[in-house]
């Protein structure tokens, strides 16, 4: 076991390297999840701008249905992105919860 600094840079503790790797992997996954949500939002904004631009074109009224479709897909992208973010965030939070085996010494869990 090596001495590893995690949250407090002035206080070091002895931590198993596997735990550090798991912690860092979960942090990377959280950041990737946030990047994915931002990508959905970015794509939705592009569709919003494109849809509004197509609705403003007066010379080609046949393009209006494409503008409305882009606006619908824009809203759909936002909902899909937010729902995927929430689902993965809940899964990651469940992974971070301590196991019941580790809580065996907790006073409220002790049998009388």
Backbone as numpy.savetxt, mean C-alpha at the origin, in Angstrom:
# Nx Ny Nz CAx CAy CAz Cx Cy Cz
24.74 -14.15 16.55 23.91 -12.98 16.55 24.78 -11.74 16.55
24.32 -10.75 15.79 25.05 -9.50 15.72 24.25 -8.40 16.40
24.97 -7.38 16.78 24.32 -6.21 17.36 23.85 -5.32 16.22
22.56 -4.99 16.21 21.96 -4.25 15.11 21.22 -3.05 15.67
21.34 -1.92 14.98 20.60 -0.72 15.37 19.38 -0.61 14.48
18.20 -0.52 15.12 16.98 -0.39 14.33 16.38 1.00 14.44
15.58 1.23 15.46 14.85 2.49 15.51 15.63 3.59 16.22
16.26 3.30 17.33 16.98 4.31 18.08 18.47 4.20 17.75
19.06 5.21 17.12 20.46 5.09 16.72 21.43 5.12 17.89
20.98 5.53 19.07 21.88 5.62 20.22 21.81 4.40 21.12
20.90 3.51 20.84 20.71 2.34 21.69 20.74 1.10 20.80
21.66 0.21 21.03 21.73 -1.00 20.21 21.23 -2.19 21.02
20.66 -3.13 20.30 20.16 -4.34 20.94 20.64 -5.54 20.13
20.64 -6.68 20.76 21.00 -7.90 20.05 19.74 -8.45 19.40
19.78 -8.55 18.09 18.62 -9.00 17.33 19.09 -10.04 16.32
18.26 -11.02 16.15 18.55 -12.07 15.17 18.49 -11.47 13.77
19.45 -11.85 12.91 19.50 -11.29 11.56 18.26 -11.64 10.75
17.67 -12.80 10.99 16.46 -13.17 10.26 15.32 -12.20 10.57
15.22 -11.78 11.83 14.18 -10.82 12.19 14.39 -9.49 11.50
15.64 -9.07 11.40 15.94 -7.81 10.72 15.59 -7.91 9.24
15.93 -9.03 8.64 15.60 -9.23 7.22 14.09 -9.21 7.00
13.35 -9.89 7.90 11.89 -9.90 7.76 11.32 -8.50 7.93
11.83 -7.77 8.91 11.36 -6.41 9.15 11.62 -5.53 7.92
12.82 -5.61 7.38 13.16 -4.79 6.21 12.36 -5.21 4.98
12.11 -6.52 4.84 11.30 -6.99 3.71 9.87 -6.47 3.81
9.32 -6.45 5.02 7.97 -5.91 5.19 7.94 -4.41 4.90
8.98 -3.70 5.31 9.04 -2.27 5.02 9.12 -2.00 3.51
9.92 -2.82 2.81 10.01 -2.67 1.35 8.66 -2.95 0.70
7.95 -3.94 1.22 6.65 -4.28 0.66 5.65 -3.15 0.90
5.71 -2.53 2.08 4.83 -1.39 2.35 5.11 -0.24 1.38
6.38 0.04 1.17 6.74 1.13 0.26 6.31 0.81 -1.17
6.45 -0.44 -1.57 6.01 -0.84 -2.91 4.50 -0.70 -3.04
3.78 -1.02 -1.97 2.34 -0.88 -1.97 1.94 0.59 -2.13
2.65 1.48 -1.45 2.36 2.91 -1.58 2.68 3.41 -2.99
3.78 2.93 -3.57 4.14 3.33 -4.94 3.08 2.87 -5.92
2.54 1.67 -5.71 1.50 1.15 -6.59 0.25 2.00 -6.51
-0.13 2.40 -5.29 -1.29 3.27 -5.14 -1.07 4.59 -5.86
0.11 5.16 -5.73 0.39 6.42 -6.41 0.38 6.25 -7.93
0.78 5.09 -8.41 0.73 4.83 -9.85 -0.72 4.77 -10.35
-1.59 4.14 -9.56 -3.01 4.11 -9.92 -3.57 5.53 -9.96
-3.21 6.34 -8.98 -3.71 7.71 -8.93 -3.19 8.51 -10.12
-1.91 8.32 -10.45 -1.32 9.04 -11.59 -2.03 8.66 -12.90
-2.26 7.37 -13.11 -2.94 6.92 -14.33 -4.36 7.45 -14.36
-5.00 7.50 -13.20 -6.36 8.02 -13.16 -6.40 9.51 -13.49
-5.41 10.26 -13.03 -5.36 11.69 -13.37 -5.12 11.90 -14.86
-4.27 11.06 -15.45 -4.05 11.17 -16.90 -5.35 10.89 -17.66
-6.08 9.88 -17.23 -7.36 9.57 -17.88 -8.37 10.69 -17.68
-8.35 11.31 -16.51 -9.25 12.43 -16.24 -8.96 13.60 -17.18
-7.69 13.94 -17.31 -7.31 15.04 -18.19 -7.64 14.71 -19.65
-7.33 13.50 -20.07 -7.64 13.09 -21.45 -9.13 13.07 -21.72
-9.90 12.56 -20.76 -11.35 12.52 -20.93 -11.97 13.90 -21.02
-11.50 14.80 -20.15 -12.01 16.18 -20.19 -11.61 16.88 -21.49
-10.41 16.60 -21.96 -9.98 17.20 -23.23 -10.83 16.69 -24.40
-11.14 15.40 -24.41 -11.96 14.86 -25.49 -13.39 15.40 -25.42
-13.88 15.68 -24.23 -15.22 16.25 -24.13 -15.26 17.70 -24.60
-14.13 18.38 -24.60 -14.08 19.78 -25.03 -13.99 19.94 -26.55
-13.67 18.87 -27.26 -13.53 18.95 -28.72 -14.92 19.06 -29.33
-15.16 20.15 -30.03 -16.49 20.41 -30.62 -16.59 19.93 -32.07
-15.45 19.85 -32.76 -15.48 19.47 -34.18 -15.84 18.00 -34.40
-15.52 17.15 -33.43 -15.76 15.72 -33.56 -16.65 15.24 -32.42
-17.93 15.35 -32.56 -18.83 14.91 -31.47 -18.82 13.40 -31.26
-18.31 12.65 -32.24 -18.24 11.20 -32.08 -17.19 10.79 -31.04
-16.28 11.68 -30.69 -15.25 11.36 -29.70 -15.73 11.52 -28.26
-16.93 12.06 -28.08 -17.43 12.29 -26.72 -17.61 11.00 -25.95
-18.00 9.92 -26.61 -18.17 8.66 -25.89 -16.83 8.15 -25.38
-15.73 8.44 -26.11 -14.40 8.04 -25.62 -14.04 8.86 -24.38
-14.41 10.13 -24.37 -14.17 10.97 -23.21 -14.92 10.47 -21.99
-16.19 10.11 -22.18 -16.97 9.57 -21.05 -16.40 8.23 -20.58
-15.95 7.41 -21.51 -15.34 6.13 -21.13 -14.06 6.37 -20.33
-13.27 7.36 -20.74 -12.04 7.68 -20.01 -12.35 8.16 -18.60
-13.41 8.96 -18.45 -13.81 9.42 -17.12 -14.29 8.27 -16.24
-15.02 7.33 -16.84 -15.47 6.16 -16.09 -14.28 5.30 -15.65
-13.35 5.07 -16.56 -12.17 4.26 -16.24 -11.32 4.98 -15.19
-11.29 6.31 -15.23 -10.56 7.10 -14.25 -11.08 6.81 -12.84
-12.39 6.85 -12.67 -12.99 6.57 -11.37 -12.75 5.13 -10.97
-12.84 4.23 -11.94 -12.59 2.82 -11.67 -11.16 2.59 -11.19
-10.19 3.25 -11.80 -8.79 3.12 -11.40 -8.58 3.56 -9.96
-9.21 4.66 -9.58 -9.05 5.14 -8.20 -9.59 4.12 -7.22
-10.78 3.58 -7.49 -11.37 2.60 -6.58 -10.56 1.32 -6.52
-10.08 0.85 -7.65 -9.27 -0.38 -7.67 -7.97 -0.15 -6.90
-7.31 0.98 -7.13 -6.06 1.27 -6.45 -6.21 1.35 -4.95
-7.25 2.06 -4.49 -7.47 2.20 -3.06 -7.84 0.86 -2.42
-8.68 0.09 -3.10 -9.07 -1.20 -2.52 -7.88 -2.16 -2.45
-7.05 -2.19 -3.48 -5.87 -3.07 -3.44 -4.90 -2.62 -2.34
-4.76 -1.32 -2.17 -3.89 -0.80 -1.12 -4.39 -1.22 0.26
-5.69 -1.08 0.49 -6.25 -1.43 1.79 -6.12 -2.92 2.07
-6.40 -3.76 1.08 -6.31 -5.21 1.27 -4.89 -5.63 1.62
-3.91 -5.14 0.87 -2.53 -5.52 1.15 -2.04 -4.93 2.47
-2.49 -3.74 2.81 -2.09 -3.13 4.08 -2.62 -3.94 5.25
-3.85 -4.43 5.15 -4.40 -5.27 6.22 -3.64 -6.58 6.33
-3.27 -7.16 5.20 -2.48 -8.41 5.25 -1.13 -8.18 5.91
-0.49 -7.06 5.59 0.81 -6.76 6.19 0.67 -6.49 7.69
-0.39 -5.83 8.09 -0.60 -5.59 9.52 -0.83 -6.89 10.28
-1.49 -7.86 9.65 -1.67 -9.17 10.29 -0.33 -9.88 10.46
0.57 -9.69 9.50 1.89 -10.31 9.63 2.70 -9.68 10.75
2.45 -8.42 11.03 3.21 -7.72 12.07 2.69 -7.98 13.47
1.46 -8.51 13.58 0.92 -8.81 14.90 1.72 -9.95 15.53
1.96 -9.86 16.86 2.71 -10.94 17.51 1.90 -12.22 17.56
2.61 -13.34 17.50 1.95 -14.64 17.58 1.44 -14.86 18.99
0.43 -15.72 19.13 -0.10 -16.01 20.45 0.88 -16.82 21.27
1.77 -17.54 20.62 2.79 -18.31 21.34 3.74 -17.38 22.08
4.04 -16.21 21.47 4.95 -15.25 22.08 4.31 -14.55 23.27
2.99 -14.52 23.34 2.31 -13.81 24.40 1.99 -14.71 25.58
2.56 -15.86 25.65 2.26 -16.80 26.73 2.62 -16.27 28.09
3.61 -15.42 28.21 4.04 -14.90 29.50 3.31 -13.63 29.90
2.42 -13.16 29.07 1.70 -11.92 29.37 0.75 -12.18 30.55
0.70 -11.28 31.57 -0.11 -11.52 32.76 -1.61 -11.72 32.48
-2.14 -11.01 31.50 -3.57 -11.14 31.23 -3.90 -12.48 30.57
-2.92 -13.13 29.99 -3.14 -14.40 29.29 -2.86 -15.62 30.19
-2.35 -15.38 31.38 -1.98 -16.50 32.26 -3.23 -17.18 32.82
-3.16 -18.49 32.91 -4.26 -19.26 33.49 -4.08 -19.31 35.00
-5.21 -19.29 35.68 -5.17 -19.34 37.15 -5.35 -20.73 37.65
